[in-house]
Protein backbone atom coordinates (compact mmCIF):
# COMPACT_ATOMS: atom_id res chain seq x y z
CA UNK A 1 0.00 0.00 0.00
CA UNK A 2 1.11 3.54 -0.60
CA UNK A 3 2.47 5.72 2.18
CA UNK A 4 -0.28 8.27 1.41
CA UNK A 5 -2.95 5.71 2.31
CA UNK A 6 -1.15 4.95 5.58
CA UNK A 7 -0.92 8.65 6.41
CA UNK A 8 -4.63 9.20 5.72
CA UNK A 9 -5.52 6.18 7.85
CA UNK A 10 -3.27 7.40 10.70
CA UNK A 11 -4.80 10.90 10.63
CA UNK A 12 -8.28 9.37 10.71
CA UNK A 13 -7.19 7.26 13.69
CA UNK A 14 -5.95 10.36 15.55
CA UNK A 15 -9.39 11.94 15.12
CA UNK A 16 -10.95 9.04 17.04
CA UNK A 17 -8.68 9.53 20.07
CA UNK A 18 -8.22 12.34 22.56
CA UNK A 19 -5.65 11.03 25.05
CA UNK A 20 -2.03 10.05 24.63
CA UNK A 21 0.80 8.79 26.80
CA UNK A 22 3.66 11.29 26.72
CA UNK A 23 7.10 9.94 27.57
CA UNK A 24 9.76 12.34 28.83
CA UNK A 25 13.03 11.90 30.67
CA UNK A 26 15.78 13.77 32.47
CA UNK A 27 19.05 12.37 33.81
CA UNK A 28 18.09 8.81 32.87
CA UNK A 29 14.82 9.11 34.82
CA UNK A 30 11.86 8.36 32.54
CA UNK A 31 8.38 9.73 33.14
CA UNK A 32 5.04 9.12 31.49
CA UNK A 33 1.98 11.35 31.61
CA UNK A 34 -1.47 11.04 30.10
CA UNK A 35 -2.50 14.26 28.33
CA UNK A 36 -5.22 15.43 25.95
CA UNK A 37 -3.90 16.09 22.44
CA UNK A 38 -4.79 17.81 19.20
CA UNK A 39 -2.91 17.63 15.92
CA UNK A 40 -2.53 19.08 12.46
CA UNK A 41 -2.17 17.34 9.10
CA UNK A 42 1.63 17.39 9.43
CA UNK A 43 1.38 15.22 12.57
CA UNK A 44 2.42 18.09 14.83
CA UNK A 45 0.97 17.05 18.18
CA UNK A 46 -0.33 19.69 20.61
CA UNK A 47 -0.94 19.33 24.32
CA UNK A 48 -1.90 21.75 27.06
CA UNK A 49 -0.34 21.57 30.50
CA UNK A 50 0.95 23.57 33.44
CA UNK A 51 4.64 24.42 33.22
CA UNK A 52 5.29 23.08 36.73
CA UNK A 53 4.27 19.50 35.88
CA UNK A 54 7.01 16.91 35.82
CA UNK A 55 6.66 16.26 32.09
CA UNK A 56 6.93 19.97 31.22
CA UNK A 57 9.89 20.40 33.55
CA UNK A 58 11.56 17.45 31.83
CA UNK A 59 10.90 18.99 28.40
CA UNK A 60 12.68 22.19 29.49
CA UNK A 61 15.79 20.09 30.16
CA UNK A 62 15.40 17.41 27.47
CA UNK A 63 13.27 18.21 24.42
CA UNK A 64 13.26 14.63 23.07
CA UNK A 65 9.97 12.86 23.79
CA UNK A 66 7.91 9.86 22.75
CA UNK A 67 4.17 9.39 22.55
CA UNK A 68 1.84 6.42 22.31
CA UNK A 69 -1.80 6.59 21.30
CA UNK A 70 -3.84 3.41 21.58
CA UNK A 71 -7.14 2.09 22.76
CA UNK A 72 -8.89 -1.17 23.50
CA UNK A 73 -10.92 -2.06 20.44
CA UNK A 74 -12.76 -4.80 22.28
CA UNK A 75 -12.16 -7.57 19.74
CA UNK A 76 -9.18 -9.70 18.80
CA UNK A 77 -7.76 -8.78 15.42
CA UNK A 78 -8.35 -5.05 15.70
CA UNK A 79 -5.04 -3.80 17.09
CA UNK A 80 -4.53 -0.09 16.34
CA UNK A 81 -2.03 2.40 17.65
CA UNK A 82 0.43 5.13 16.85
CA UNK A 83 3.90 5.64 18.30
CA UNK A 84 6.03 8.69 17.69
CA UNK A 85 9.29 10.28 18.70
CA UNK A 86 9.80 13.99 18.35
CA UNK A 87 11.01 17.27 19.71
CA UNK A 88 8.77 19.08 22.18
CA UNK A 89 8.68 22.75 23.12
CA UNK A 90 6.30 25.45 24.23
CA UNK A 91 4.51 26.91 21.23
CA UNK A 92 6.31 30.15 20.29
CA UNK A 93 4.34 33.36 20.87
CA UNK A 94 4.13 34.12 17.13
CA UNK A 95 2.44 30.74 16.49
CA UNK A 96 0.29 30.70 19.62
CA UNK A 97 -2.91 31.89 17.94
CA UNK A 98 -2.67 29.36 15.08
CA UNK A 99 -2.04 26.35 17.30
CA UNK A 100 -4.36 27.38 20.12
CA UNK A 101 -7.20 27.54 17.58
CA UNK A 102 -6.48 23.92 16.57
CA UNK A 103 -6.38 22.83 20.21
CA UNK A 104 -9.44 24.78 21.38
CA UNK A 105 -11.57 23.53 18.47
CA UNK A 106 -11.07 20.05 19.88
CA UNK A 107 -11.14 21.10 23.55
CA UNK A 108 -13.20 24.29 24.04
CA UNK A 109 -12.58 24.12 27.80
CA UNK A 110 -8.91 25.05 27.24
CA UNK A 111 -9.74 28.75 27.49
CA UNK A 112 -10.76 28.17 31.12
CA UNK A 113 -7.17 27.32 32.13
CA UNK A 114 -5.00 30.44 31.87
CA UNK A 115 -2.35 28.74 34.06
CA UNK A 116 -1.66 26.19 31.28
CA UNK A 117 0.70 26.51 28.32
CA UNK A 118 0.43 25.01 24.87
CA UNK A 119 3.19 22.64 23.78
CA UNK A 120 3.98 21.24 20.36
CA UNK A 121 5.73 18.01 19.42
CA UNK A 122 7.35 18.07 15.99
CA UNK A 123 7.56 14.47 14.73
CA UNK A 124 10.91 12.82 14.07
CA UNK A 125 9.62 9.28 13.54
CA UNK A 126 6.09 7.86 13.36
CA UNK A 127 5.00 4.22 13.43
CA UNK A 128 1.39 3.14 12.93
CA UNK A 129 -0.36 -0.16 13.61
CA UNK A 130 -3.75 -0.97 12.11
CA UNK A 131 -4.32 -4.70 11.93
CA UNK A 132 -7.62 -4.43 10.07
CA UNK A 133 -6.30 -1.93 7.49
CA UNK A 134 -2.88 -3.55 6.95
CA UNK A 135 -3.96 -7.17 7.31
CA UNK A 136 -1.27 -7.77 9.97
CA UNK A 137 -0.40 -6.46 13.43
CA UNK A 138 3.12 -5.21 12.64
CA UNK A 139 3.79 -1.52 12.87
CA UNK A 140 4.54 0.43 9.71
CA UNK A 141 6.89 3.40 9.65
CA UNK A 142 5.10 6.33 8.02
CA UNK A 143 7.69 9.02 8.79
TORDOLO-324615 format. One record per atom (N, C-alpha, C, CB): z, y, x; residue in one letter. Coordinates in steps of 0.2 Angstrom, whole numbers, plus 5000, padded with zeros to 4 digits. Glycine has a CB too. Example, Ala and Ser with C-alpha at 12.3 -4.5 7.8 and 13.67 -1.06 7.14 Angstrom:
! residues 2
503949725066A503949785062A503949845066A504549785057A503549895064S503649955068S503950005064S502949975070S
//
This chain:
! residues 143
500049945004X500050005000X500050065004X500650004995X499750115002X499750185006X500450215006X499250225002X500550255011X501150295012X501250345007X501150325019X500750375004X500750414999X501050384992X500050444997X500950324991X501250294985X501950274986X500850224984X502150264993X502850254994X503250314993X502950225001X502950374996X503250434995X503350454988X502850494999X502850444984X502950464977X503450424974X502250454973X503450354975X503950314972X504650334975X503850244974X504750354981X505350374984X505650434980X505350384991X505150484979X505350554976X505550534969X504750604976X505250494965X505450474959X506150444959X504850424956X506250394963X506850364964X507450424965X506950314970X507350474969X507850524970X507950554964X507550574975X507450564959X507650604953X508050564949X506950614949X508150494950X508550454945X509250454948X508250384945X509450484954X510050484957X510350554958X510050444963X511050554958X511350624959X511850624965X511650644953X512050564967X512550554972X512350524978X513150514969X512550544984X512350504990X512950494994X511850544994X512950454999X513450445004X513150485010X513550365006X513550525012X513450565018X513850545024X513550645017X513450525029X513850505036X513850555041X513550435038X514450575043X514450625049X514950595054X514750695046X514950625060X515350605065X515550655070X515050535069X516050645073X516250695079X516750655084X516650755076X516550655090X516950625095X517050545094X517650655096X516450515092X516450445090X516950425085X516750405096X517050475080X517450465074X517050475068X518050505074X516750415065X516350425059X516750445053X515950355058X516350475048X516650495042X516050485037X516950565042X516250465031X515750465025X516050495019X515650385023X515650535016X515850575010X515350565004X515950645012X515550564998X515050554993X515050624990X515350514987X514350644990X514250714987X513650714983X514050764994X513650764978X513050774974X512450804978X513150824968X511850784977X511250804980X510650834976X511050754985X510250874979X509650894976X509150884982X509650964973X508550894980X508050884985X507350924984X507850814986X506950934989X506250954987X505750904989X506151024992X505150924988X504650874989X504450854996X503950894986X504850895001X504750875008X505350835010X504750935012X505750805006X506350765007X506850805010X506150705011X506850875010X507450905012X508050895007X507350985013X508550875009X509150855005X509650915005X509450785007X509850934999X510350984998X511050964996X510051044994X511550984998X512250974995X512651034996X512550914999X513151034992X513551094990X514251074992X513451124983X514651104996X515351084998X515651145001X515251025003X516351135001X516751185005X516751175012X517551175002X516751225016X516651225023X517251195027X516551295026X517851185023X518451155026X518451085026X519051195024X517951055022X517950985021X517850945028X517450955016X518050885029X517950855035X517250845037X518250785035X516850825032X516050815033X515750885036X515750795027X515950935033X515651005035X515951025041X515851055029X516551015043X516851025049X516450985055X517551015050X516350925053X515950875058X515250905059X515950805055X514950925054X514250955055X514251015059X513950975048X514751055059X514751115063X514751095071X515451155062X515051035072X515151005079X514550955081X515850975080X514250925076X513750875077X513350875071X514150805078X512750905072X512250915066X511850855064X511750965068X511950795068X511550735066X511950695061X511450695073X511650685055X511950645050X511550595047X512050695044X511850545043X511450495040X511650505032X511550425042X511150475028X511350475021X511050405018X510950535017X511450385013X511250325009X511250345002X511650265011X510750324998X510750334991X510550264988X510150394989X510950244984X510850174981X511250174974X511050114986X511050124971X511450104964X511350034962X511150154959X511850014958X511749944956X511349944950X512549924953X510749904951X510249904945X510449844940X509649884949X510949814941X511149764936X510849694936X511149794930X510249684939X509949624939X509749604946X509349634935X509749544948X509449514954X508749534954X509549444955X508449554960X507749564961X507549634960X507349524957X508049684959X507849754958X508249794963X508049774951X508249774970X508549814975X508149874976X508649774981X508549934976X508250004977X508750044981X508050034971X508450084986X508850124990X508450164995X509450084993X508750214997X508450265002X508950275008X508250324999X508750265014X509150285019X508850335024X509350225024X509250385026X508850435030X509350465036X508750495026X509050485041X509450515046X509050585047X509350485054X509450635049X509250705049X509750755052X509050725042X509550815052X509950865055X510150915049X509450905060X510850925049X511150955044X511351025046X511750915041X511351075042X511651145043X511751175037X511151185048X512151235037X512151275032X511451305030X512751335033X511351315024X510651355023X510651425025X510551345015X510251445029X510151515032X510151565026X509551525036X510451625027X510451675022X509751685019X510851735025X509251695023X508651715021X508251655016X508151725027X508551595016X508251545012X508751525007X508151485016X509351555006X509851535001X509651544994X510451585002X509251594992X509051594985X508551544984X508651664984X508051524988X507551474987X507951404986X507051464993X508351384990X508751324990X509251314985X508951304997X509551374983X510151374978X509751364971X510551434978X509151394970X508851384964X508651304963X508151424964X508451274968X508351204968X508951164966X508051174974X509551184969X510151144968X510451164961X510651164973X510451224959X510751244953X510351224947X510851314953X509651204948X509251184942X509551114941X508551184944X509751074946X509951004945X510751004943X509850964951X511051054945X511851054944X512051134942X512251034951X511951154936X512051214934X512751244935X511951224927X513251194936X513951214937X514051234944X514351144936X513551234948X513651254955X513851334956X513051244959X513651374951X513751444951X514551454950X513351474946X514851404948X515651414946X516051404952X515851364941X515751384958X516151374964X515951414970X515951294966X516151474970X515951524975X516251504982X516251594973X516751464982X517051444988X516651384992X517751414987X516151364989X515651314992X515051344995X515451264986X514851305000X514251335004X513651275002X514351345011X513051305003X512451255002X512251235009X511951294998X512151165010X511951135016X511251105015X512451085019X510851095020X510251065020X510151015025X509651115021X509850955024X509750905029X509050895029X510050835027X508750915035X508050905037X507950835039X507850965042X507450795036X507450725038X507150715045X506950695033X507350665048X507050645055X506750575054X507650645060X507050535049X506850465048X507050445041X507050415053X506550415037X506750395030X506450325030X506350445025X506950285027X506750215025X506950205018X507150165029X506450175014X506550165007X506450085005X505950205003X506850065001X506849994998X506749994991X507549955000X506249964988X506149954981X505749884980X505650014979X506249834979X506049764978X505449754973X506649724977X505549794967X505049784962X504449814964X505349814955X504449874967X503749904969X503449874974X503949984970X503849854980X503549824986X503349754985X503949834992X503749714981X503749644980X504149604985X502949624981X504549644989X505049614994X505649664994X504649605001X506149644997X506749684998X506849715005X507349644996X506349715009X506349745016X506249815015X505849715020X506549855019X506449925019X505849945022X507049965022X505550005020X504950025023X505050095025X504350025017X504850105031X504850175034X504350225032X504850175042X504550275028X504050325025X504050385029X504250335018X504450395034X504450455038X504750435045X504750515035X
//
